[in-house]
Amino acid sequence: MSAATPSLPPSVLPELLDQADAMRALRRDIHAHPELCFQEVRTSDLVAKTLQSWGIEVHTGLGKTGVVGVIQGRPGKRAIGLRADIDALPMTEHNTFAHASRHTGRMHACGHDGHTATLLSAAQYLAQHRDFDGTVYLVFQPAEEGGGGAREMIKDGLFERFPMDAIFGLHNWPGMSVGQFAIKDGPCFASSNEFVITIRGKGCHGAMPHLGIDPVPVACQLVQAFQTILTRNMRPVETGVISVTMIQAGEATNVIPDTVKMQGTVRTFTNDTLDLIETRMREMTHSLCAAFGASAEFEFSRNYPPTINHSVETAFVREVMAEVVGQANVQAFEPTMGAEDFSFFLQAKPGAYFVIGNGDGTHREGGHGLGPCMLHNPSYDFNDQLIPLGATLWVKLVQRWLAQP
């Protein structure tokens, strides 16, 4: 660890500090062997075998590669779910340290390796002590990065087979200090949606544009027109993002193409705003294309809903956070337009999603890339010092939740 890395609060459980080296090694093993969504065979097997070695009941195959561990405490009717995501991203790592990815084009650039190790650390403690009334369900979820693994686990009967009262999830947050947590009631992550627009004109010689219908200026007009939906159709206090991120057209400099293909993403915190944006985008696309004598095909896909924390569970987590790190280190999470498929769990069950500070990147050892230690960056690496701290929060959350009448 870097000398600049702050020390952990005294509330961290001593047993979790004792096993920190083993958990760090496990996390780095997962980091070195990243697997993409629904392909997490090695990771799932490692998780399952590790849980079983601690005497924890294990169920596999939910959402294809998901794993659920069951820890039964003293007799009790209450049950709580804790979730960690296990998949990696399709990108090449720039780090060269010993635990860097061994697979080109695959990398744990979002810290799911750390989330998994943190929940495993808590699982070991809970299995050894079982000083609680009721049941803990450990949900190791595949395919968060675009595959909707949470939705697939629900389809496979997650909540019917493991009837938990509430479910909670944690994500590391670069830039926020180690020893801090953040949470927010209500919407905290946006919905994730995609669009594909194909504009059809009439190709011709680039020197004779009057003989064709050029789809390129139509696309340019649409890119600008879409932004007026945010500034002139939505209420100013509402939030939304429309980003055209891909435009593909043409094959030669002297040829006006037949078609232009536009793709991008839309993010909102409410379904009403999303309905408005989709409707206006569709209307603008067809009307503007018609005005130029072109035609269009409009496709809109709703991928992840917004992640909306439940009030009671959010307040509960905030109290436990204060117990672990002190009230001054419990921050109000600023909502992000990024998306998270924990949203599917929160649509089906009460719960809350929150973040733990990953620091400013000074924890990284020699051999890291030159870029910042930010999420989805090829130079990212999870801060192993978070494992005992995050695991302490999970343990305290379980103990207090199951102690309620």
N, C-alpha and C positions, 0 to 999 in steps of 0.2 A: 504493500500500500504506500501511496505517496505521503510524505510528511504533511502535505497540505490538506489531506483528507481529515475531516473532523472526526472526533471520537464518538462512539455510540452512547446513547443515554444509559444511565445505570439501571433502568427498568428492564433492559434486555435480559431475558432469562439465562442464567449461567449455563444450563444444560445446552442451550442453543449455541452459545459461544464455544462450548467444548467440542461441538460437532461441526463447527464452522469450516475447518479445513477439509473435512470429508465432503461437505456440501459444495464447497468451492470446486473441488476436484470433479464432482459429479456434474456441476453446472458447466464446467469447461469441457468435459467429455461430450455433453449435449451440443455445446457450441461448435465443437470440432466436427460434428456429424449432423449437420442441419438437414431437415427433410421438409419438402413442400407440402401444401395442403392435401389431405387425404392420402399422403404417402408416408406418414410418420410411423412406419412399421418398427424401425429400430428404437425410436424414442418411446413409443407405446410399450414395447417389450421391456425396455429398461425401467420405465415407471412401474409397470405391473410387477416385475420381479423384485424391485426394491421394496414396494409396499408389502408384498407377500413375505419377504424376509423379516419384516417387522411384525408379522402375525396379523396383517390387515386383510380383510376380505376384499377380493378384487373381481371386478366385472369388466370385460373387454368387448370391443366391437360396436359400441354405441357411436353412431355417426361415422361408421366405417373403422376409424382408428382411435376412437376415444376410449378413455379408461375411467372407471369410477371405483374409488376405494370407499369402504364402509368401516367406520370405527364406532363400535357400540360401547357406550359408557355404562353407567349404572342404569337400571330400569327407568325409563322416562318416555313421555309421549312426544316431546319436542325434538325437532330435527333441523339442522342447518346445512347449507351447501356452500362450499368454497371452491372457486374456479381458477384454474391456471390454463393458459393457452400453450400449445406445444409446437406449433408449426413455424417454419422459417420463411424467408422471402426469396424470390427468384432474382438475386443480384450477386455480383462477385465481390468478395471481401478484399479490402486493401490492406488489412493488417497482416503482419508476418510473424506475430508471436506464436508460441508453441501450440496454443489452443485455437489458432485460426482455422477457418473452414477448410476441410480437406476436399471440398467439391466445388469446382468452378461453377459459378452461376447459382449458388445456393449459400445463404448466409443468415445467421441469427442477428439481424440488424434492428430488431425491435425489442429485444430483451425477453422473448418468450422462454428462452433457456433459463434465465434468471427467475422468471415467474414460477416455472416448474420446480426449480430447485428450492425456492422459498416455500412453496406449498409442501414439498416432500419433507423439508426440515420440520415444519409444523406437524406434519403427519407422524413423524418419528416420535416427537415429544408426546403428542396426544395418545398414540398407541401405547407408549410406555407408562403413562400415568392414568389415563381414563378416569380422571377426577371430575366427571361431569355427568349430569343426568340426561340421557337421550342419545341421539345419533348424529354423527358427523359424516357428511357425504363429500368426498374429495373428487371434484370434477376436473379431469384433465382433458381439455377440449381441443380437437384438431381444427385445422382450416379456418382460423380467424382471418387470415390475410386474403379475403376475397371469396373464400369457399363457403361461408355461412355454416361453419361446423356446429355452432350453437343450435341453429335451426334443425340441422340433421340429427343431433342428439335428442332434441325434443321429439322429432318424428319417430325416433326409435324407442320412445317411451321413457325418457329420462325421468320425468316428474311423476309418472305413474309407478314406475319400478322403485323409485327412490323419493318418497313423498316428503320433501323438505318444506319447512314453513317459509323459508326465505333463502336467497342466494346472494353471495357477495363476490366481487371481483376486484383485483388490484393490478395496476400497471405502473411501471417505473416512469419517471418524468425527468429527463435531462434538463439542466438549468436550474432546477429546484434543489436546495441544499440537502445533503444527507442529514437525516434526523428530523425531516419535516414530512408531513402528509398534507394532502389537500382533498377536499370533497365539496360537492355542491348539491343542493336539493334541486329537483326538476331536471330540465334538459342540460346535459353536460357534453355530449358528443352529438354530432349532426347525423342526419340520414345520408346515405350514400346512394346515388342514382347515376345512371349513364344514359347518354343519348347517341344515336347514330342517324345522321341525315344524309341522304343521297340526293343531290340536285342534278336533274337531267336537262341538258340543253341540246344544242346541235353543233357538233364539231365542224370546223372549217379551217382554211388556211389562216395563219396568224396575220397575214398582210391583207386579208379580205374579211374583216370581222362582220361586215354587213350581211354576209351570206350565211351566217350561223346565229346561234343563240349562245352567248358566252356564259357559262355557269360560274366562272370565277368571280366577277364583280357581284353576282348575286350572293355568293358565300361571304364576301367582304361586307356587304350590306347587312347580312344576317348577324354576323359577329357583333356589329355595333348595335343593331336593333335589339338583340337579346338583353343588353345591359339596361335598356330603358324599362324592361319589366321590373327590375330591381328598384329603379329610381322613380318610376312614374306609375306603376301598377300596384306595387306593394305599399302597405302602410310604412312610413319612415321608421317606425319603432320595431318593425319585423326584420328578421335576418335571413339572408339567402346568398348563395354564391352560384353563378353560372360561369363555367370556364370551358371555352372551346380550346381543347388541348391538341387536337390533331386535324390537319387539313391536307387531303391528298388529291392531287389533280395533275393531269398532263404527263406526257412522255417525251415531248420535244419542244424546243424553244420557238419553233415557227408553226406550231399547231395549237389551235384553240380546242380544248378537250370537250368530249361529250358530257362528261360527268365530273362532279366534285363530291368527295366524301368528307363529311365533318363529324368529329366525335368529341365528346367531352363529358364533364361531370356536373351534377347539380347537388348542392348541399342545403338542407334546411333543418330547423329545429321542430317544425310542426307539419302535420299532414295538410292542413289548410293552405299553408304557404306553398307546399309542394304541389298541391292540386292547381293552384293559381299559375305557378311557373310552367308546369307541364302544358296546361291548356293554352296559355299565351304563346309559348314556344311553338306549339303545333299550328296555331292560327297564323302566327307571323310567317312561319316557314311556307305554308301553302299559299298565303296571300301574296307575299313578296315574290315568290317564284312565279306565280301567275302574272304579276305585274310586269315581269321581264320576259314573259312568254315561255318560261321554263316550267318544269314540274318537279315534284319532290316526293320522297318517301321518308317518313318520320317514324323512328322507333325510340321508345323511352322505356328503360328498365329500372324498376325500383329494387335495389339490392338490400341495403341494411336500413332499418328504421332508426329514428333518433334514439339515443340512449337517455332514458329519463329515470332518474333516481326517485325512489319513493320517500316521502317525507319522514315517516316514523323511523325507517331503517337508516336513513341518512343521519338523523339526529343521534341515533344509537351509536353508529360508527364514530361520529365526531366525539362522543363522550369517551369511547374506548381509546381513540387516538390521543386525546388529552391525557388520559391515564398513562399512556406509554411514553409520549414525548413532551408533554406539557402543553397547556393551552396556547402559549405563544408560538408553538411550532405546528399548530393546526391551521392551515391556510384555507382561504376560500378559493376553490378551483375556478379559474377563468374558462368558460366554455370554449371549446374548440370546434372548428368545422370539420375536423377529422372524424372518422366513423369507427364504430366498434360493434362487433356482432354480439357482444354481451347484451345488446338491446333486445334480442329475441328472448333471452332469459327473463329480462325485466318486464316484458309484455305478458309473460306467463306467471311470474311469481313476484312477490315483493322482494325488495333488495336494494343494493346500492353498489356503485362502481366508483373507485377512488384511485388516487395516485400516491406514489412514494418518491421522494426526491432522489434522483440518481447522481446528483452533484454536477460539477462543471467540467468533468472529463479528466481532472488531474489524477484520478485513480488508475488511469491506463498505464500499463507497463511498456517497456521498450518494445519496438516492433509494431506499434500502432501506426495507422495511416496518418496523413497530414490533416485530414478534414476534421471538423468538429465532431464531438461525441453526441450527435443528435440522432433521433429515431430515423430509421430508413436511410442512414448514411453509411457508405462502405467502410468508414473508419470507426464505427460505433463498437462499443463493448460494454456489457452490463457491469455494474459496480458490485462486486461480490460482497462488499461490506453490508449491503442491504439485506442479505439473506437472513441473518439472525434477527435483525430489526423487524423485517416484514413478517417473519415466522412468529415473533413475539406478539405482534398485532393479531395474527390469525389465532393464536392460542387464547389470548385474552378475549377476543371476539367470541370464540366458541364458549369459553367458560361463562362469560356474562350473558350471552344469548340463551344458553340452555339453563341458566339459573333463574330465568324469569318464570313467574307463575303461569 
